[in-house]
Amino acid sequence: MAKLFEKVALIGIGLIGSSIAREIRDKGLSASVTISTRSRETLDRAQVLGLGDRYVLSAGEAVEDADLVIVSVPVGASGAVAQAIAPHLKAGAIVTDVGSTKGSVIAQMAPHMPQGVHFIPGHPIAGTEYSGPDAGFVGLFKSRWCILTPPAGTDETAKGQLRAFWEALGSDVEEMDPEHHDKVLAIVSHLPHIIAYNIVGTADDLETVTESEVIKYSASGFRDFTRLAASDPTMWRDVCLHNKDAILEMLSRFSEDLAYLQRAIRWGDGDKLFDLFTRTRAIRRSIIQAGQDTDMVDFGRHALDAKS
């Protein structure tokens, strides 16, 4: 595959950053990759894994002469990173991020971006419950959406270059207004994780009452919730704090719908229950038809069999 950038700087090297690094190396998308992270231990691990060509603790040093800068840190740290790298960015550089909240990231980063630098926020909708440089892999972005939220007046050439980069990683790319992005992600990603954290927390509280039977007899539904609830606590703390309004709106709607479901169960209204479960089943089928999941029904048991 053709080289798209001469020099790429990755600020942060967790699941997303390390997957990007692997994709760049695998597909030859850049001549040089510089990796920066605040933790010496994490940086050393990235070097052991061979994820880049140059490794530095200073984000400012990392972006010097970089054509593409990808900020892959918890969204609450975006402003501090932007302030640190701003004096070192060269004219014409593209700066993007991978955060799942866009309004907050733009508010934190945009004021620090120098004239002549192309700031194009982004969000690859891909991930697992794992974190750290070891968690990344080639193929994470394949057939997944990457949403770009470019400000008005963004340079079309720069935008095209960033789009081509994500497409080279296997993503389908779409542009979206930041506020709309945050509302959409609040319902399809943020709220499910919050619900999962809450359910698993409730189960943990009940452990002493049930004498460990919650864990011992975990059914597939609870196991699926624990996968979401195993996600990086720092990242999800920041998501909740930085997409507060959209999340609270969705939580309010969810609470109203939950009360409706509670009444249906209390009064034995089977028709309402059946109607709801039929509608939600159709959503699952639509997700499979859209290529965002498979129709496997084994809840991972085949994978366990393969390991054994």
VENSULFEN-V370449 format. One record per residue. N is the residue number from 1. D_FIRST is the distance of its C-alpha to the first C-alpha in Angstrom with 1 decimal. Layout:
((N	D_FIRST) (N	D_FIRST))
//
This chain:
((1	0.0) (2	3.8) (3	6.6) (4	8.9) (5	12.0) (6	13.8) (7	16.0) (8	16.2) (9	19.5) (10	20.3) (11	24.0) (12	25.0) (13	23.3) (14	24.7) (15	23.2) (16	20.9) (17	20.1) (18	19.5) (19	17.2) (20	15.1) (21	15.2) (22	14.1) (23	11.1) (24	10.0) (25	10.8) (26	9.3) (27	5.7) (28	6.3) (29	7.0) (30	10.2) (31	12.2) (32	15.1) (33	16.4) (34	20.1) (35	21.9) (36	25.4) (37	28.0) (38	31.7) (39	32.5) (40	32.5) (41	32.5) (42	29.3) (43	27.6) (44	28.7) (45	27.4) (46	23.9) (47	24.2) (48	25.4) (49	22.5) (50	20.1) (51	18.4) (52	18.1) (53	19.0) (54	22.1) (55	24.7) (56	27.5) (57	30.2) (58	30.5) (59	28.3) (60	29.4) (61	28.3) (62	24.9) (63	24.0) (64	25.3) (65	22.9) (66	20.2) (67	18.1) (68	17.5) (69	20.2) (70	20.2) (71	23.7) (72	24.0) (73	27.7) (74	30.6) (75	31.4) (76	34.8) (77	33.3) (78	31.1) (79	33.8) (80	34.5) (81	30.8) (82	30.6) (83	33.9) (84	32.7) (85	29.4) (86	30.8) (87	32.5) (88	29.4) (89	26.8) (90	25.9) (91	26.3) (92	23.3) (93	21.7) (94	20.6) (95	22.4) (96	21.9) (97	23.2) (98	23.0) (99	26.7) (100	28.3) (101	31.1) (102	30.2) (103	33.6) (104	34.6) (105	31.3) (106	31.6) (107	35.3) (108	34.6) (109	31.6) (110	32.0) (111	35.3) (112	33.7) (113	30.8) (114	31.6) (115	31.7) (116	28.5) (117	26.2) (118	24.3) (119	25.3) (120	23.5) (121	24.6) (122	22.6) (123	23.1) (124	20.7) (125	23.2) (126	22.3) (127	24.0) (128	26.5) (129	29.9) (130	28.7) (131	28.0) (132	27.1) (133	24.2) (134	24.8) (135	24.4) (136	20.6) (137	18.2) (138	14.7) (139	15.2) (140	17.9) (141	16.4) (142	15.5) (143	17.7) (144	19.5) (145	20.6) (146	19.8) (147	22.7) (148	22.7) (149	26.2) (150	25.9) (151	29.3) (152	31.0) (153	30.0) (154	26.5) (155	24.5) (156	22.5) (157	19.7) (158	19.3) (159	19.5) (160	16.8) (161	14.5) (162	15.5) (163	15.2) (164	11.6) (165	11.0) (166	13.1) (167	11.7) (168	8.2) (169	10.6) (170	12.2) (171	15.2) (172	17.4) (173	18.5) (174	22.1) (175	24.3) (176	27.8) (177	30.9) (178	31.3) (179	34.7) (180	33.7) (181	30.7) (182	33.2) (183	35.7) (184	33.2) (185	31.8) (186	35.4) (187	36.2) (188	33.1) (189	32.2) (190	34.8) (191	38.0) (192	36.9) (193	36.2) (194	39.5) (195	41.4) (196	39.9) (197	40.9) (198	44.3) (199	44.9) (200	43.9) (201	46.1) (202	48.9) (203	48.5) (204	48.6) (205	51.8) (206	53.3) (207	52.5) (208	56.0) (209	57.7) (210	56.0) (211	56.2) (212	52.5) (213	52.3) (214	49.6) (215	47.2) (216	48.8) (217	48.7) (218	45.4) (219	44.4) (220	41.0) (221	41.4) (222	42.3) (223	39.5) (224	37.0) (225	38.6) (226	38.5) (227	34.7) (228	34.4) (229	37.2) (230	35.4) (231	32.8) (232	32.8) (233	36.3) (234	35.4) (235	32.6) (236	34.8) (237	37.8) (238	36.0) (239	34.7) (240	38.3) (241	39.6) (242	37.1) (243	37.0) (244	40.7) (245	41.9) (246	39.5) (247	40.0) (248	43.7) (249	43.7) (250	41.9) (251	44.1) (252	47.1) (253	46.0) (254	45.2) (255	48.7) (256	50.4) (257	48.6) (258	49.5) (259	53.1) (260	53.1) (261	51.9) (262	54.5) (263	57.2) (264	56.1) (265	56.3) (266	59.6) (267	61.3) (268	59.9) (269	58.2) (270	56.3) (271	55.3) (272	53.4) (273	51.7) (274	50.7) (275	49.4) (276	47.2) (277	45.8) (278	45.1) (279	43.2) (280	41.0) (281	40.3) (282	38.9) (283	36.5) (284	35.1) (285	34.6) (286	32.9) (287	30.4) (288	29.6) (289	29.3) (290	26.8) (291	24.5) (292	25.2) (293	27.0) (294	28.3) (295	31.9) (296	32.6) (297	36.1) (298	36.5) (299	35.8) (300	33.8) (301	36.5) (302	34.3) (303	32.0) (304	35.2) (305	36.4) (306	33.2) (307	33.7) (308	37.3))
//
